[in-house]
Amino acid sequence: MKMTDLKQRLRRDRPMTTVTLRMPEDVIEDLKRIAPLLGYSGYQPLIRAYIGQGLRADLERLDEAPIARLIEKLKDQGVSEETLTKALADLSA
């Protein structure tokens, strides 16, 4: 993850939205039990932390994907977006 993205993610005043998520009751009870043991004020911040960790790991993995790195290097060498788009389309065909 880029440093600017990370700084943005760490801001506490980011806008929030409400999400409804159905989960088994026993999972919620376990989250409520371990949240304070891990230093969280409640189970919802713990859920957000778990989601954030997984999301950051996946974003990092996808950002570092070989094809994405190759495309960026080709762009750096002056290969046009049109040429790259056509080549990627040819791979999919």
Rosetta constraint file for C-alpha pairs under 8 A:
AtomPair CA 1 CA 5 HARMONIC 6.52 0.50
AtomPair CA 1 CA 6 HARMONIC 6.44 0.50
AtomPair CA 1 CA 56 HARMONIC 7.18 0.50
AtomPair CA 1 CA 59 HARMONIC 6.93 0.50
AtomPair CA 1 CA 60 HARMONIC 5.58 0.50
AtomPair CA 1 CA 63 HARMONIC 7.56 0.50
AtomPair CA 2 CA 6 HARMONIC 6.20 0.50
AtomPair CA 3 CA 7 HARMONIC 6.12 0.50
AtomPair CA 4 CA 8 HARMONIC 6.27 0.50
AtomPair CA 5 CA 9 HARMONIC 6.21 0.50
AtomPair CA 6 CA 10 HARMONIC 6.25 0.50
AtomPair CA 7 CA 11 HARMONIC 6.59 0.50
AtomPair CA 9 CA 14 HARMONIC 7.84 0.50
AtomPair CA 23 CA 27 HARMONIC 6.83 0.50
AtomPair CA 23 CA 28 HARMONIC 7.02 0.50
AtomPair CA 24 CA 28 HARMONIC 6.67 0.50
AtomPair CA 25 CA 29 HARMONIC 6.21 0.50
AtomPair CA 26 CA 30 HARMONIC 6.16 0.50
AtomPair CA 27 CA 31 HARMONIC 6.17 0.50
AtomPair CA 28 CA 32 HARMONIC 6.11 0.50
AtomPair CA 28 CA 43 HARMONIC 7.47 0.50
AtomPair CA 29 CA 33 HARMONIC 6.16 0.50
AtomPair CA 30 CA 34 HARMONIC 6.23 0.50
AtomPair CA 31 CA 35 HARMONIC 5.76 0.50
AtomPair CA 31 CA 43 HARMONIC 5.28 0.50
AtomPair CA 31 CA 46 HARMONIC 7.36 0.50
AtomPair CA 31 CA 47 HARMONIC 7.86 0.50
AtomPair CA 32 CA 36 HARMONIC 7.56 0.50
AtomPair CA 32 CA 42 HARMONIC 6.36 0.50
AtomPair CA 32 CA 43 HARMONIC 4.87 0.50
AtomPair CA 33 CA 37 HARMONIC 7.53 0.50
AtomPair CA 34 CA 38 HARMONIC 6.29 0.50
AtomPair CA 35 CA 39 HARMONIC 6.38 0.50
AtomPair CA 35 CA 40 HARMONIC 5.00 0.50
AtomPair CA 35 CA 41 HARMONIC 6.84 0.50
AtomPair CA 35 CA 42 HARMONIC 5.63 0.50
AtomPair CA 35 CA 43 HARMONIC 5.43 0.50
AtomPair CA 35 CA 46 HARMONIC 6.00 0.50
AtomPair CA 36 CA 40 HARMONIC 5.04 0.50
AtomPair CA 36 CA 41 HARMONIC 6.07 0.50
AtomPair CA 36 CA 42 HARMONIC 6.59 0.50
AtomPair CA 40 CA 45 HARMONIC 6.38 0.50
AtomPair CA 40 CA 46 HARMONIC 6.16 0.50
AtomPair CA 41 CA 45 HARMONIC 6.92 0.50
AtomPair CA 42 CA 46 HARMONIC 6.71 0.50
AtomPair CA 43 CA 47 HARMONIC 6.19 0.50
AtomPair CA 44 CA 48 HARMONIC 6.23 0.50
AtomPair CA 45 CA 49 HARMONIC 6.11 0.50
AtomPair CA 46 CA 50 HARMONIC 6.20 0.50
AtomPair CA 47 CA 51 HARMONIC 6.16 0.50
AtomPair CA 48 CA 52 HARMONIC 5.93 0.50
AtomPair CA 49 CA 53 HARMONIC 6.07 0.50
AtomPair CA 50 CA 54 HARMONIC 6.32 0.50
AtomPair CA 51 CA 55 HARMONIC 5.95 0.50
AtomPair CA 52 CA 56 HARMONIC 5.98 0.50
AtomPair CA 53 CA 57 HARMONIC 6.20 0.50
AtomPair CA 54 CA 58 HARMONIC 6.19 0.50
AtomPair CA 55 CA 59 HARMONIC 6.02 0.50
AtomPair CA 56 CA 60 HARMONIC 6.00 0.50
AtomPair CA 57 CA 61 HARMONIC 6.14 0.50
AtomPair CA 58 CA 62 HARMONIC 6.02 0.50
AtomPair CA 59 CA 63 HARMONIC 5.82 0.50
AtomPair CA 60 CA 64 HARMONIC 6.10 0.50
AtomPair CA 61 CA 65 HARMONIC 6.25 0.50
AtomPair CA 63 CA 68 HARMONIC 6.83 0.50
AtomPair CA 63 CA 69 HARMONIC 7.81 0.50
AtomPair CA 64 CA 68 HARMONIC 6.86 0.50
AtomPair CA 64 CA 69 HARMONIC 6.44 0.50
AtomPair CA 65 CA 69 HARMONIC 6.36 0.50
AtomPair CA 66 CA 70 HARMONIC 6.08 0.50
AtomPair CA 67 CA 71 HARMONIC 6.13 0.50
AtomPair CA 68 CA 72 HARMONIC 6.26 0.50
AtomPair CA 69 CA 73 HARMONIC 6.20 0.50
AtomPair CA 70 CA 74 HARMONIC 6.13 0.50
AtomPair CA 71 CA 75 HARMONIC 6.16 0.50
AtomPair CA 71 CA 84 HARMONIC 7.37 0.50
AtomPair CA 72 CA 76 HARMONIC 6.19 0.50
AtomPair CA 73 CA 77 HARMONIC 6.33 0.50
AtomPair CA 74 CA 78 HARMONIC 6.50 0.50
AtomPair CA 74 CA 79 HARMONIC 5.46 0.50
AtomPair CA 75 CA 79 HARMONIC 4.98 0.50
AtomPair CA 75 CA 80 HARMONIC 6.57 0.50
AtomPair CA 75 CA 81 HARMONIC 7.35 0.50
AtomPair CA 79 CA 83 HARMONIC 6.73 0.50
AtomPair CA 79 CA 84 HARMONIC 7.08 0.50
AtomPair CA 80 CA 84 HARMONIC 6.37 0.50
AtomPair CA 81 CA 85 HARMONIC 6.00 0.50
AtomPair CA 82 CA 86 HARMONIC 6.15 0.50
AtomPair CA 83 CA 87 HARMONIC 6.13 0.50
AtomPair CA 84 CA 88 HARMONIC 6.12 0.50
AtomPair CA 85 CA 89 HARMONIC 6.12 0.50
AtomPair CA 86 CA 90 HARMONIC 6.13 0.50
AtomPair CA 87 CA 91 HARMONIC 6.38 0.50
AtomPair CA 88 CA 92 HARMONIC 6.51 0.50
AtomPair CA 89 CA 93 HARMONIC 6.43 0.50
